[in-house]
Every structure is written in C-alpha cells, then in structure tokens.
Amino acid sequence: MVITELLERNARLYGSETALVEINPSDERDRAATWREAQLIELAQPNSPYRRELSWRDFDRRANRFANLLLSRGVGRGTKVGILMMNCLEWLPLYFGILKAGCIAVPLNFRYSSDEIKYCLELADVEVLLFGPEFTGRMDVIAGDLPQVRFMFFVGSDGPAYTEDCLRLMGFCSSSAPPVALDETDHAAIYFSSGTTGFPKAILHNHRALYSSCRTEQAHHGQTRQDVFLCIPPLYHTGAKMHWFGSLLSGSKAVLLRGVKPEWILRAVTEEKCTIVWLLVPWAQDLLDAIESGRVDLNNYLLDQWRLMHIGAQPVPPSLIHRWMKYFPQHQYDTNYGLSESIGPGCVHLGVENIRKVGAIGKAGFLWQAKIVDESGREVAQGEIGELIVNGPGVMLCYYKNKAATDEILKDGWLYTGDMARMDEDGFIYLVDRKKDVVISGGENLYPVQIEDFLRRFDKIKDVAVIGLPDARLGEIAAAIIEIKEDMTCTEEEINSFCKELPRYKRPRKIIFDKVPRNPTGKIEKPALREKYCHGRLVEAQITN
C-alpha cells in the first residue's frame, strides 16, 4: 500500500468528519481565555481567523486538485516539488497532492536563509516551488537566480509578480483522483538533514518508507479514531509529520497549533479535547516552569482526556520526566528516537509500559532492528559504549547525489546513526552522545549528554550544552554553556560547587552563561556554539604549542 491510499480511504469512510484543525492563538481576537471564560464567549468558531478546519473529504479533494494542477503543467512522475511554508491547513493537502501526481515532495526548513534555500533547491533538483507569504522577502533575493525552477506557486494572496496564485488555480482543476498509478518502490520525498554537522544533505525516501512509518507510529501509540493529536513542531521535518501519520492511519483528528506558549498548548488541549501531545524538551520545560512559577494554573483547563505525552528529537533528561509526572501523574509517557535518514521517529522507542526505564531511548521499534557496534562493525558487549545502528523499512535509499556520504552511513542495509550508545542488562538502549560531540580531554572520553543531564538537576538551570574547547595541555576541555531560568541569578561558584558530585575528570573546566541555541526540532546547535567559543581558544592553543 502507498500512503495516499490511506487518505482516499479516510475520505471515503469518514468524509464529513474533521481531519485537520489549524489554530492561530496569536490572532488579535485571542484573549488567552481559560476554558471557564470560553464558556461565555465564542472564540473558536470553525474557519475564523483563530481557528480553521478541514474534513477528510475536502482534504482529499484539495490534494487531488493540486495533483491535477501539476499534471496540467506537464509536471509528473519523478519531478521534485519544494514546499517552503509555515504550518497551516494547506500544508498537508499540498504535500499529498505532490505525492498523488507521482512527484517527489521536498519540504524545506522555514528557518533557511535565502542562500540556504537556493542551495537546497539546487541540490535536490527542485523544478516546482510552493511558498507562503512569510518567505516573500527571502525569495525576492534569489527568485531570478533559480533557472531550474520552472514554476513558482504562491500559497496566499497578493503574491510577488514572479509567482502564480496556487489556491486560485487549484479552483479550476478537477477534484477527482489523478490517473497516476503509484508503487511502494517509487521515490516519494526528499528531506534534509538538520545541518547540525555542516551543510544539509538531501535524504531520499520511497513510498514504502512513508507507509511503514504510519504502521510504526500507530503500533507504538495505539491511535484510535477517538484520539486527537496536537501537532506543534514544523511539518517540514519528518518527526512531526510521521507522528501525524498515526492519525492518518487511524482516521482521527489532528490539531496544528501555530505557537508554543504554555498557555496556548493547554488551551488547545482543552478546546479541541486533545488526547496525544508530542513535545520537544524546551517546550516541556517551559510548561513546567510556567506551572511552578504560578503563571499557569492547571485548574483553569480541562485536561482529563489527555492520555499521552511523548518526546523525541533529542536526549530527554530523566529529571524532566520526573517533574512532569509530578503534575501529570495520569499520563502515559514515551520517548521516540529516530533520524530523517530513518524516516523520522520510531526506529527505537521506549514504550508507554516502560516508564521505569526513563532515561533510556528504549528498544528497536516496530518493524525495526537495532544493535550497538564497535569501529569494525562488531557488536559490543552489554554495557559497553559503541555506535547505534538500525535496520528497517524506513532506512533511506541514499543521500541524493552524494554516493560517498551514502557509503559512509549505509553498510549492508544498516544505517549507522553516528550516536554513541550502550545497552543495559534488559536490552534497553541509552544514548551517550553524538560520535562527533565526544570530548577527548587528557586521553579521557567525556560524553557531553551525561554532564548535561547532571547539570539540569540544578534548579536554577533552564538549559545547558557542553562542548569541547581546544586546550594546549589536555587537547580539549569540557565547557558548559548554561542558560539560567528567568528571574534567577547564578554564579560560576554555585555551578562549580554543584559539580563536586561529579568525578573530577567530568567536571566542566569552563562555565559560560549564555542562551543555548536550538534548531526547530529542539536539537542543540553545537556547531554554532563551537564557532562562537572555540575559534579564539584554538588560536591561543596553537600559539602556546
């Protein structure tokens, strides 16, 4: 089966039921009302500036209209179609329209600069581009320098002169399914690596991978037609979309929330009766901080139906989950591990029944295999640290147009993740750190994630990142970049005193108070921190030598 058949099935069986809801809490009509106030005023009317919704039938029809628009322009099987849009009600229908036309969807990071957009469009051989009004300024800079892009469609009103009005043109196209036969081996999508290790690489997946991610997600979280999924992360990333695929498979409603404020999250859960919420670590921390500071009162929200909170995209501090369960003891909890190269989350997952193992990323996910190996590809002994590798139906086909990088990461069908990990006596896997982030200080391997998890236990610390800084004597030293909670002060002496519980060789030798940068999927941008703090020390170390 290919994934577009699931949409067609839902349109046939549940046509008039709500498939997608978009909520814009920053709209001026939003008063940040609690559910008690909302009983007296109408803020969430269908298709208002605050809230829009789409049925399964209209979802499928819009996808068909865009597919037929592409076909009418001679755009067909194998053509790459870029999507540069913020989360909105149009995003997923356009994505499925691309697939239905036999084209290859190429979602782009909404944080890309003009130069990065141009780089990715050229790398992926994109011939058709969709973009929204938020990107007009960036596109103006490069629009005249993209000779391979044949068509530019604007998703909004009053687009630039060099674009065509996508939604208006779709209105002239048939809403019937296009005459394109798809196979699970057909190429379906190109996603870009997060770029935390340099320029993004283009990751090619087929329809089999997309469909397998539906099955894996639904097997892990048991979505039924009664569930409502709150989706906050950007849809260009495999994580958000592939978690939503569980809703697609079960035919259940999903809510796209355009904002991450704690009050907005709780309000959306209340108004839309959300049962499943996927959070990134910073958002969960912000929500807990808001509760503990008194800024948010949980009594003002209706949350009894919320059954599952899960986190992914980065290592999850156990202390965070212990705090979470204090305020939400009724919640099931899960953590999900994956890469864009493994079609997003799920190749390893904890499982809601294994909360006693908080801190682990879990075991191989549904349809997946996982093991930990040494530099020669041999499995290491239980408890030893090695590289995590995975195998399953969601492993990428290749890095598009980059055979050398493909050969480095794909070996005998196994995907080498670049993450260092260990396995306990029960078979649960624990991340230790990124292979490239390990700090070697005086011959000792230091794993920043372990030090970060320790530091997050300090009640004044909001976020922390540990990196290696060049050192003339030790080669590298561990430096902790620490972001303090709002309205709090902290000194280097306090941090050093707290760190006395660590073995001496693991203690950070330099403390830096600064904001910890994270990308849209919540991963710490360590290359940016190294660029900011390492250059001067590298020069100093070279001079000393």
C-alpha positions as CSV (number, residue, x, y, z in Angstrom):
1,M,0.0,0.0,0.0
2,V,1.1,3.6,-0.6
3,I,0.3,6.3,1.8
4,T,-2.0,8.3,-0.5
5,E,-4.5,5.3,-0.4
6,L,-5.0,6.0,3.3
7,L,-6.1,9.5,2.6
8,E,-8.5,8.2,0.0
9,R,-9.9,5.6,2.4
10,N,-10.5,8.2,5.1
11,A,-12.3,10.4,2.6
12,R,-14.5,7.5,1.6
13,L,-15.3,6.3,5.1
14,Y,-15.1,9.4,7.3
15,G,-15.7,12.1,4.6
16,S,-17.6,14.7,6.7
17,E,-15.6,14.2,9.9
18,T,-12.8,16.7,10.8
19,A,-9.3,15.7,9.7
20,L,-7.3,18.8,10.4
21,V,-7.7,21.9,12.6
22,E,-5.4,24.9,12.5
23,I,-5.2,27.2,15.5
24,N,-3.6,30.6,15.4
25,P,-3.5,31.8,19.0
26,S,-1.6,34.9,18.2
27,D,-4.6,36.3,16.3
28,E,-5.7,39.6,17.8
29,R,-9.1,38.1,18.9
30,D,-7.3,35.7,21.2
31,R,-7.6,36.9,24.8
32,A,-5.7,33.9,26.2
33,A,-9.0,32.9,27.8
34,T,-9.3,29.9,30.1
35,W,-11.9,27.3,29.4
36,R,-14.1,28.8,32.0
37,E,-14.1,32.2,30.2
38,A,-14.6,30.4,26.9
39,Q,-18.0,29.2,28.1
40,L,-19.2,32.8,28.0
41,I,-17.5,34.0,24.8
42,E,-17.2,32.4,21.3
43,L,-13.5,32.3,20.3
44,A,-13.2,29.0,18.5
45,Q,-15.8,29.2,15.7
46,P,-14.9,27.0,12.6
47,N,-12.9,28.7,10.0
48,S,-12.4,32.0,11.9
49,P,-9.1,33.8,11.9
50,Y,-8.4,32.0,15.2
51,R,-9.5,28.5,14.0
52,R,-9.9,26.8,10.7
53,E,-10.8,23.1,10.0
54,L,-10.8,20.7,7.1
55,S,-12.8,17.5,6.6
56,W,-11.3,14.3,5.3
57,R,-13.3,14.6,2.1
58,D,-12.1,18.2,1.5
59,F,-8.5,17.2,2.4
60,D,-8.5,14.6,-0.3
61,R,-10.2,16.8,-2.8
62,R,-7.7,19.6,-2.3
63,A,-4.8,17.1,-2.7
64,N,-6.4,15.9,-6.0
65,R,-6.8,19.5,-7.3
66,F,-3.2,20.3,-6.7
67,A,-2.1,17.0,-8.2
68,N,-4.2,17.8,-11.3
69,L,-2.7,21.3,-11.4
70,L,0.8,19.9,-11.6
71,L,-0.2,17.4,-14.3
72,S,-1.8,20.2,-16.3
73,R,1.6,21.9,-16.4
74,G,3.4,18.8,-17.7
75,V,4.8,18.2,-14.2
76,G,4.7,14.4,-13.5
77,R,6.4,11.4,-12.1
78,G,9.8,12.0,-10.5
79,T,9.7,15.8,-10.6
80,K,10.8,17.4,-7.4
81,V,8.4,19.9,-5.8
82,G,9.6,22.1,-3.0
83,I,7.4,23.2,0.0
84,L,8.5,26.3,1.9
85,M,5.6,27.1,4.2
86,M,4.8,27.5,7.9
87,N,2.5,25.0,9.4
88,C,-1.0,25.7,8.1
89,L,-4.2,24.0,6.9
90,E,-2.9,23.9,3.3
91,W,0.4,22.2,4.1
92,L,-0.6,18.6,4.2
93,P,-3.1,18.7,1.3
94,L,-0.4,20.2,-0.9
95,Y,2.1,17.5,0.2
96,F,-0.3,14.7,-0.6
97,G,-1.1,16.4,-4.0
98,I,2.6,16.2,-4.8
99,L,2.6,12.5,-4.0
100,K,-0.6,11.8,-5.9
101,A,0.9,13.4,-9.0
102,G,3.8,10.9,-8.8
103,C,6.2,13.8,-7.9
104,I,8.7,13.9,-5.1
105,A,7.9,16.2,-2.2
106,V,10.8,18.3,-1.0
107,P,10.0,20.1,2.3
108,L,12.3,23.0,3.3
109,N,13.3,24.3,6.7
110,F,11.4,27.5,7.4
111,R,14.5,29.0,9.1
112,Y,16.7,28.7,6.0
113,S,18.2,31.9,4.7
114,S,18.0,32.9,1.1
115,D,21.3,31.3,0.4
116,E,20.3,28.1,2.1
117,I,17.0,27.9,0.3
118,K,18.9,28.3,-3.0
119,Y,21.5,25.6,-2.0
120,C,18.8,23.1,-1.1
121,L,16.7,23.8,-4.2
122,E,19.7,23.2,-6.4
123,L,20.9,20.2,-4.5
124,A,17.5,18.4,-4.8
125,D,16.9,19.5,-8.4
126,V,13.6,21.2,-7.5
127,E,11.6,22.3,-10.5
128,V,8.4,23.5,-8.8
129,L,8.3,25.6,-5.6
130,L,5.4,26.4,-3.3
131,F,6.0,29.1,-0.7
132,G,3.9,31.1,1.7
133,P,3.8,34.9,2.5
134,E,6.3,34.6,5.3
135,F,9.1,33.9,2.7
136,T,8.5,36.6,0.2
137,G,11.4,38.7,1.3
138,R,13.8,35.7,1.2
139,M,12.5,34.6,-2.2
140,D,12.8,38.1,-3.7
141,V,16.6,37.8,-3.2
142,I,17.0,34.6,-5.2
143,A,14.0,34.3,-7.5
144,G,15.9,35.5,-10.5
145,D,18.7,33.1,-9.9
146,L,16.9,29.7,-9.9
147,P,17.0,28.6,-13.6
148,Q,16.0,25.1,-12.8
149,V,12.7,26.1,-11.1
150,R,10.1,26.1,-13.8
151,F,7.1,27.1,-11.7
152,M,6.7,29.1,-8.5
153,F,3.3,28.9,-6.8
154,F,2.4,31.4,-4.0
155,V,0.2,30.0,-1.2
156,G,-1.7,33.1,-0.1
157,S,-3.0,36.3,-1.5
158,D,-1.1,39.1,-3.3
159,G,1.9,37.1,-4.2
160,P,5.0,38.5,-6.0
161,A,4.8,39.1,-9.7
162,Y,7.1,36.2,-10.5
163,T,4.6,33.7,-8.8
164,E,1.3,32.2,-9.6
165,D,-1.7,32.0,-7.2
166,C,-1.7,28.4,-6.2
167,L,-5.1,28.2,-4.4
168,R,-6.9,30.2,-7.2
169,L,-5.5,27.9,-9.9
170,M,-6.5,24.8,-7.9
171,G,-10.1,26.0,-8.1
172,F,-10.1,25.4,-11.8
173,C,-8.8,21.8,-11.5
174,S,-10.7,18.6,-11.0
175,S,-11.2,17.3,-7.5
176,S,-11.2,13.7,-8.8
177,A,-8.2,11.4,-8.2
178,P,-5.5,11.9,-10.9
179,P,-4.8,9.0,-13.2
180,V,-1.4,8.2,-11.7
181,A,-0.5,4.6,-10.6
182,L,1.9,4.6,-7.6
183,D,4.0,1.8,-6.3
184,E,5.7,1.5,-2.9
185,T,9.1,1.4,-4.6
186,D,8.5,4.8,-6.3
187,H,10.5,7.7,-4.9
188,A,8.3,9.9,-2.7
189,A,10.2,12.5,-0.7
190,I,13.5,14.3,-0.1
191,Y,14.1,15.5,3.4
192,F,17.2,17.5,4.5
193,S,19.5,16.6,7.4
194,S,19.3,19.1,10.2
195,G,22.6,20.7,9.2
196,T,24.0,20.4,12.8
197,T,27.1,18.9,11.3
198,G,27.5,21.2,8.3
199,F,25.6,21.8,5.1
200,P,22.3,19.8,4.9
201,K,22.3,16.6,2.9
202,A,19.3,15.5,0.8
203,I,17.8,12.3,2.1
204,L,15.8,10.3,-0.4
205,H,12.9,8.0,0.7
206,N,10.3,5.9,-1.2
207,H,6.6,5.3,-0.6
208,R,7.4,2.1,1.3
209,A,9.2,4.1,3.9
210,L,6.4,6.6,4.3
211,Y,3.8,3.9,4.8
212,S,6.0,1.9,7.2
213,S,6.2,5.0,9.4
214,C,2.4,5.0,9.7
215,R,2.4,1.4,10.9
216,T,5.3,2.0,13.3
217,E,3.7,5.1,14.9
218,Q,0.3,3.6,15.3
219,A,1.8,0.4,16.8
220,H,3.7,2.4,19.4
221,H,1.0,4.8,20.5
222,G,-2.2,3.0,19.7
223,Q,-4.1,5.8,18.0
224,T,-7.8,5.1,17.6
225,R,-10.5,7.2,15.8
226,Q,-11.3,8.7,19.2
227,D,-7.8,10.2,19.6
228,V,-7.0,13.8,18.9
229,F,-3.3,14.6,18.2
230,L,-1.8,18.0,18.9
231,C,0.9,18.7,16.4
232,I,3.2,21.7,17.2
233,P,6.6,21.0,15.5
234,P,7.2,22.1,11.9
235,L,5.7,19.8,9.3
236,Y,8.8,20.1,7.0
237,H,10.5,17.8,9.5
238,T,10.0,14.0,9.5
239,G,9.3,14.0,13.2
240,A,6.1,16.0,13.2
241,K,4.7,14.5,10.0
242,M,5.4,10.9,10.8
243,H,3.8,11.2,14.3
244,W,0.8,12.6,12.5
245,F,0.8,9.6,10.2
246,G,-0.6,7.6,13.2
247,S,-3.7,9.9,13.0
248,L,-3.8,9.3,9.2
249,L,-3.8,5.5,9.7
250,S,-6.5,5.6,12.4
251,G,-8.6,8.2,10.7
252,S,-8.5,10.6,13.7
253,K,-8.4,14.3,14.1
254,A,-5.2,16.3,14.4
255,V,-4.7,19.9,15.5
256,L,-1.9,22.1,14.1
257,L,-1.0,24.7,16.8
258,R,0.9,27.7,15.5
259,G,2.7,28.7,18.7
260,V,4.4,27.1,21.7
261,K,3.5,29.2,24.7
262,P,2.4,27.0,27.6
263,E,-1.0,28.8,27.8
264,W,-1.6,28.1,24.1
265,I,-0.7,24.4,24.4
266,L,-3.0,23.9,27.4
267,R,-5.8,25.9,25.8
268,A,-5.6,23.9,22.6
269,V,-5.7,20.6,24.6
270,T,-8.8,21.9,26.4
271,E,-10.7,23.3,23.4
272,E,-10.0,20.5,21.0
273,K,-10.1,17.7,23.6
274,C,-6.6,16.6,22.6
275,T,-5.5,13.2,23.9
276,I,-2.0,12.9,22.5
277,V,0.7,15.7,22.6
278,W,4.2,15.5,21.2
279,L,6.5,18.0,22.8
280,L,10.2,19.0,22.4
281,V,12.3,19.2,25.5
282,P,12.3,23.1,25.6
283,W,8.5,23.3,25.4
284,A,8.0,20.7,28.2
285,Q,10.5,22.7,30.3
286,D,8.7,26.0,29.6
287,L,5.3,24.4,30.5
288,L,6.7,23.1,33.8
289,D,8.4,26.4,34.6
290,A,5.1,28.2,34.0
291,I,3.2,25.9,36.4
292,E,5.9,26.1,39.1
293,S,6.1,29.9,38.8
294,G,2.3,30.2,39.2
295,R,1.9,31.8,35.7
296,V,-0.2,28.8,34.7
297,D,-3.0,27.3,36.9
298,L,-3.9,23.8,35.7
299,N,-7.3,24.2,37.3
300,N,-8.2,26.6,34.6
301,Y,-8.0,23.9,31.9
302,L,-9.9,20.6,31.1
303,L,-7.1,18.0,30.7
304,D,-8.7,14.8,31.9
305,Q,-8.8,13.3,28.3
306,W,-5.1,13.9,27.7
307,R,-3.6,10.4,27.9
308,L,-0.2,10.5,26.3
309,M,2.8,12.9,26.3
310,H,5.8,11.9,24.2
311,I,9.1,13.5,23.4
312,G,11.7,12.9,20.8
313,A,14.3,14.6,18.6
314,Q,16.9,14.8,21.3
315,P,18.1,13.1,24.6
316,V,15.5,13.6,27.3
317,P,16.7,14.5,30.8
318,P,15.2,12.0,33.3
319,S,14.8,14.8,35.7
320,L,12.4,16.5,33.3
321,I,10.1,13.5,33.1
322,H,10.1,13.1,36.9
323,R,9.0,16.7,37.2
324,W,6.3,16.1,34.5
325,M,4.8,13.1,36.3
326,K,4.5,15.2,39.5
327,Y,2.0,17.4,37.7
328,F,0.5,14.9,35.3
329,P,0.6,11.6,37.1
330,Q,-2.2,10.1,34.9
331,H,-0.2,10.5,31.7
332,Q,1.4,7.7,29.7
333,Y,4.9,8.7,28.7
334,D,7.0,7.7,25.7
335,T,10.2,8.8,24.1
336,N,11.0,8.2,20.4
337,Y,14.3,8.1,18.7
338,G,14.9,8.5,15.0
339,L,16.6,10.3,12.3
340,S,15.5,11.8,9.0
341,E,17.6,9.1,7.5
342,S,15.3,6.5,9.2
343,I,12.1,8.3,8.1
344,G,11.8,10.1,11.5
345,P,10.8,8.8,14.9
346,G,10.2,5.2,15.9
347,C,13.2,3.1,14.9
348,V,13.9,3.0,18.6
349,H,11.3,3.8,21.3
350,L,10.8,3.4,25.0
351,G,7.2,2.2,25.1
352,V,4.5,3.6,27.4
353,E,4.7,0.5,29.6
354,N,8.4,1.1,30.4
355,I,8.4,4.4,32.3
356,R,10.5,2.7,34.9
357,K,13.3,3.0,32.3
358,V,13.1,6.8,31.9
359,G,16.5,7.9,30.6
360,A,16.7,5.1,28.0
361,I,15.5,5.7,24.4
362,G,14.2,2.1,24.5
363,K,14.4,-0.9,22.2
364,A,14.1,-1.4,18.5
365,G,10.8,-0.1,17.3
366,F,8.0,-1.9,15.5
367,L,9.4,-3.3,12.2
368,W,13.0,-2.3,13.2
369,Q,16.2,-3.9,14.4
370,A,18.9,-2.1,16.4
371,K,22.4,-3.0,17.7
372,I,25.5,-1.3,19.1
373,V,28.8,-1.9,17.4
374,D,32.5,-1.0,17.5
375,E,34.6,0.7,14.8
376,S,34.8,-2.6,12.9
377,G,31.0,-3.2,12.9
378,R,31.1,-5.9,15.5
379,E,28.5,-5.9,18.4
380,V,30.0,-4.7,21.6
381,A,29.4,-6.5,25.0
382,Q,26.4,-5.5,27.1
383,G,27.1,-2.3,28.9
384,E,30.0,-1.2,26.6
385,I,29.7,2.0,24.5
386,G,29.6,1.8,20.7
387,E,27.7,3.3,17.8
388,L,24.0,2.6,17.4
389,I,23.0,1.2,14.1
390,V,19.4,0.4,12.9
391,N,17.8,-1.6,10.1
392,G,14.2,-1.4,8.9
393,P,11.8,-0.4,6.1
394,G,12.3,3.3,6.8
395,V,16.0,3.4,6.1
396,M,16.7,6.0,3.4
397,L,17.5,5.0,-0.1
398,C,20.5,7.3,-0.3
399,Y,21.8,10.8,0.2
400,Y,20.7,12.2,-3.1
401,K,23.7,12.9,-5.4
402,N,26.2,12.0,-2.7
403,K,27.5,8.5,-3.0
404,A,30.5,9.0,-0.7
405,A,28.3,10.2,2.2
406,T,25.8,7.4,1.5
407,D,28.5,4.7,1.6
408,E,29.7,6.1,4.9
409,I,26.4,5.8,6.6
410,L,24.8,2.7,4.9
411,K,26.5,-0.6,5.2
412,D,24.9,-3.9,4.4
413,G,21.5,-2.4,4.8
414,W,22.3,-1.0,8.3
415,L,22.1,2.7,9.0
416,Y,25.0,4.0,11.1
417,T,23.4,6.7,13.2
418,G,26.5,8.5,14.5
419,D,25.1,8.2,18.0
420,M,27.1,6.6,20.7
421,A,25.1,4.3,23.0
422,R,25.1,1.5,25.5
423,M,22.6,-1.3,26.3
424,D,21.7,-2.4,29.8
425,E,21.0,-5.9,31.0
426,D,17.4,-5.7,30.0
427,G,18.2,-4.7,26.4
428,F,17.2,-1.1,26.8
429,I,19.4,1.4,24.9
430,Y,20.8,4.6,26.4
431,L,22.2,7.4,24.3
432,V,25.7,8.5,25.4
433,D,26.4,11.2,22.8
434,R,26.9,12.1,19.2
435,K,30.0,10.4,17.9
436,K,31.3,13.8,16.7
437,D,30.5,15.5,20.0
438,V,32.6,13.3,22.3
439,V,35.2,15.4,24.1
440,I,38.6,13.8,24.5
441,S,40.3,15.5,27.4
442,G,43.7,14.3,28.5
443,G,43.0,10.9,26.9
444,E,39.6,10.5,28.7
445,N,36.4,10.3,26.7
446,L,33.8,12.7,28.0
447,Y,30.2,12.4,26.9
448,P,28.5,15.8,27.0
449,V,25.0,14.4,27.3
450,Q,25.9,12.8,30.7
451,I,27.3,16.1,32.0
452,E,24.3,18.0,30.6
453,D,21.8,15.6,32.3
454,F,23.6,16.1,35.6
455,L,23.6,19.9,35.4
456,R,19.9,20.0,34.5
457,R,19.2,18.8,38.0
458,F,20.3,22.2,39.4
459,D,17.1,24.1,39.9
460,K,18.4,27.4,38.6
461,I,19.4,26.0,35.2
462,K,16.9,26.2,32.3
463,D,19.1,24.7,29.6
464,V,22.7,23.6,29.1
465,A,25.1,22.5,26.4
466,V,28.5,21.0,26.9
467,I,31.1,21.3,24.1
468,G,34.8,20.8,23.9
469,L,37.2,23.7,23.7
470,P,40.8,23.4,22.4
471,D,43.4,23.3,25.2
472,A,47.2,23.3,24.8
473,R,47.8,20.8,27.6
474,L,44.8,18.5,27.5
475,G,43.8,18.7,23.8
476,E,40.3,19.6,24.8
477,I,38.4,20.7,27.9
478,A,34.7,20.5,28.6
479,A,32.9,23.8,28.7
480,A,29.3,24.2,29.9
481,I,27.2,26.9,28.2
482,I,24.4,27.5,30.8
483,E,21.1,29.3,30.3
484,I,19.6,30.4,33.7
485,K,15.9,30.4,34.3
486,E,14.1,33.8,34.0
487,D,14.2,36.0,37.1
488,M,17.0,34.0,38.7
489,T,20.7,34.7,39.1
490,C,23.5,32.3,39.4
491,T,27.3,32.4,39.8
492,E,30.1,30.3,38.5
493,E,31.0,29.4,42.1
494,E,27.5,27.9,42.5
495,I,27.9,25.7,39.4
496,N,31.3,24.5,40.4
497,S,30.1,23.7,43.9
498,F,27.2,21.7,42.5
499,C,29.6,19.8,40.1
500,K,31.6,18.5,43.1
501,E,29.3,15.5,42.9
502,L,30.8,14.6,39.5
503,P,34.1,12.7,39.2
504,R,36.8,15.3,38.8
505,Y,37.6,14.5,35.2
506,K,33.9,15.0,34.2
507,R,33.6,18.4,35.8
508,P,33.3,21.3,33.3
509,R,36.5,23.3,33.3
510,K,34.9,26.4,31.9
511,I,31.4,27.8,32.7
512,I,29.8,30.2,30.2
513,F,26.5,31.9,30.9
514,D,24.6,32.3,27.6
515,K,21.5,31.3,25.8
516,V,21.5,27.7,24.4
517,P,20.6,27.8,20.7
518,R,18.3,25.0,19.5
519,N,17.0,24.3,16.0
520,P,13.2,24.0,15.2
521,T,13.3,20.3,16.1
522,G,14.8,21.0,19.5
523,K,18.4,19.9,18.9
524,I,21.1,21.9,20.4
525,E,23.1,23.7,17.7
526,K,26.5,22.8,18.9
527,P,28.3,23.8,15.7
528,A,27.1,27.4,16.4
529,L,28.4,27.2,19.9
530,R,31.8,25.9,18.7
531,E,32.0,28.6,16.1
532,K,31.3,31.2,18.8
533,Y,33.6,30.0,21.5
534,C,36.2,27.7,20.0
535,H,38.0,29.9,17.5
536,G,39.8,32.2,19.9
537,R,40.9,29.3,22.1
538,L,42.1,27.3,19.1
539,V,44.4,30.2,18.0
540,E,45.6,30.5,21.6
541,A,46.3,26.8,21.9
542,Q,48.2,26.9,18.6
543,I,50.3,29.8,19.8
544,T,51.0,28.1,23.1
545,N,52.2,25.0,21.2
